[in-house]
Amino acid sequence: MYFRSLNGNSSKVNFETALKKGLADDGGLFFPEKISPLKKDFIENIENYSDIEIAYEVIKQFVGDSINETDLKNILSNTIDFDFPLIKLEKNIYSLELFHGPTLAFKDVGARFMANCLGYFNKNENKTNTVLVATSGDTGAAVANGFLKVKGTNVVILYPKNKVSEIQEIQLTTNGNNITALRVDGSFDDCQKIVKNAFVDKKINNKLNLTSANSINVARWLPQAFYYFYAFKKLKKKNLVFSVPSGNFGNICAGLIAMKLGLPIDHFIASTNSNDTIPRYFKSQVLNPKPTIQTISNAMDVSKPSNFIRIQEMLGDFKNLSYFMSSYSFDDNQTLAVVKKIYKKNKYILDPHGAIGYLGLNKYLVTNPKKIGVFLETAHPVKFSKHIEKTIKIKLDIPEKINKILLKKKKYIDIENYDDFRDKILSLKV
Ligand SMILES: *Cc1c(COP(=O)(O)O)cnc(C)c1O
């Protein structure tokens, strides 16, 4: 199995190289050369497989010869040691909770899988890779946690100053060891731009052996397909649709991979906050990103979703795209209003991202009432306790995983712009 560049001007590479490079030499995103559907028998009898066995069936064709079966299964059991509960809220509305991992957001699965794979590839090498990652809040924490003390890796996280929640910032800045946090005076898109520039900066690359751990990296992105299989395993229903709270569109794009692998999914709803580049695209067929807007669902404050090009690759022309996908946006007022409503009605506490997933699903079901809908609950509400507690007027319990780090001292380096970043990263002892 090989990956080709979506820019079409680089040679194809295997999984190991795609993981280590992050982006192809021509600057394009890697994409599987071929996606072979899984056996019908496996999908029909999915309840007989454990979560780790399912993960293995889903990922093995993409990993190919890069990792043997025994080692890949070991990596998967290190990756997946927590649950993905499916909670029924209404007759045809379910919440798939993806926040039971170590950093309380769905990105733990991709980050841990990638970290374990890179540790495996570097086992017998003296080389160190630097993982450079831009975060809108949750990626950085998941990547730091996954890569903490992994041999042959250093992690540099760029996060936007004053635009992540308090718990998110603590998770980003208190790891020490091989993790360095950079606080950037700008938005997530500014952080992402610095990362992209660094990748084509020869001097930085030569010194640091860069790889990325954003969802542009195939090892971060593809494992997210597991979630859709886990939901199906629990539901086993026809007419299934998924609403995915989307920012960089990696998670929803992994859902399309699940569909290409043969999972019976009828439709996807890409639910966004006020950063509505894609919902506007569905109306106008023009991609016209505006400056990023800061919202309370900050992990989705992205106005140029990197993975949309992969979605277009899979779904083709606009007619096909709109057959399989809809996209709606919701602002902060709508988000908090639905948090309040669902708490009152169902005693269920949504986080701001899951709330947007719920809103998108609800909107779609108005005109498609026969569908069975699952929205992805992508983060634990406590990560956004400031807004949630004010809205539903109760105090949220802080999980032990967070309590442990609350009193640690935050450590970060301030970054003003690309030149400042360049100076600082080149003088960093890594
Ligand atoms: C990252 C993130 C998202 C958006 O996921 P994408 O793959 O970037 O679309 C949604 N919710 C939460 C909580 C996140 O951390």
The ligand as an SDF file (V2000), in Angstrom:
LIG
                    3D

 15 15  0  0  0  0  0  0  0  0999 V2000
   -9.9890   19.0100   16.9030 C   0  0  0  0  0  0  0  0  0  0  0  0
  -11.3510   19.0180   17.4350 C   0  0  0  0  0  0  0  0  0  0  0  0
  -12.4720   19.0810   16.5840 C   0  0  0  0  0  0  0  0  0  0  0  0
  -12.3360   19.2340   15.0920 C   0  0  0  0  0  0  0  0  0  0  0  0
  -11.8060   18.0860   14.4900 O   0  0  0  0  0  0  0  0  0  0  0  0
  -11.2210   18.1840   13.0010 P   0  0  0  0  0  0  0  0  0  0  0  0
  -10.7070   16.8210   12.7130 O   0  0  0  0  0  0  0  0  0  0  0  0
  -10.1160   19.1950   13.0570 O   0  0  0  0  0  0  0  0  0  0  0  0
  -12.3180   18.6140   12.1190 O   0  0  0  0  0  0  0  0  0  0  0  0
  -13.7270   19.0110   17.1400 C   0  0  0  0  0  0  0  0  0  0  0  0
  -13.9010   18.9170   18.4700 N   0  0  0  0  0  0  0  0  0  0  0  0
  -12.8580   18.8620   19.3180 C   0  0  0  0  0  0  0  0  0  0  0  0
  -13.1260   18.7940   20.7710 C   0  0  0  0  0  0  0  0  0  0  0  0
  -11.5500   18.9100   18.8420 C   0  0  0  0  0  0  0  0  0  0  0  0
  -10.5280   18.8530   19.6950 O   0  0  0  0  0  0  0  0  0  0  0  0
  1  2  1  0
  2  3  1  0
  2 14  2  0
  3  4  1  0
  3 10  2  0
  4  5  1  0
  5  6  1  0
  6  7  2  0
  6  8  1  0
  6  9  1  0
 10 11  1  0
 11 12  2  0
 12 13  1  0
 12 14  1  0
 14 15  1  0
M  END
$$$$
